[in-house]
Amino acid sequence: MGEELENTLPIIIAGLRLKRIRRAGWVEHGVKNPESVADHTYSLALITMLLADLKGLDAGKAVKMALLHDLAEAYLGDLTPSQKRGMVGGQARRLERSILTALVKQLQPRLSSEYLKLIQELYEGNTPEARLVHELDKLEMALESIMLELEHGIDLRSFRRDALKTEIGKGLLSLIRDAEGRRS
């Protein structure tokens, strides 16, 4: 178990580093003490678990995708969409995938193979679990923008344009608005 455990250290360290990286979009919009990338990842994993189970999908697989999806940001930082667009021809996405793949390849073969398949599935986005994780990644950010607006009184609508167009997004937004209305 010694070498196998040692091979997990790069991923463990990446996870620890994510706790110290603030979400760049919130920083750009003047949010004081914004969430970290790890905060976002935890929230996404929780929402993914719940909704994958509700939809009858493979929740374990979807949660693993959610936990892996931003791991490369431990080395790249949290790039905003405008920063990614400024990079040539999908360079950010290729770089993220390359870092994530390199981290996972250090694991023992059984785990490495499983996680590489999940990464490929997530990037291709052609399974219900991968599509759910992509949708919920945007939705989690949209929900956080609502919470931050309520806490800080700033306009963060731009963070939820796409996410709240989906069926799940509309449903959760409606529930949040109802809950806030009852609290007022």
PyMOL commands that set and color helices and strands:
alter all, ss='L'
color gray80, all
select helices_A, chain A and resi 2-18+24-28+37-55+59-68+73-76+81-85+88-105+109-124+128-152+157-159+163-165+167-183
alter helices_A, ss='H'
color red, helices_A
deselect
rebuild
show_as cartoon
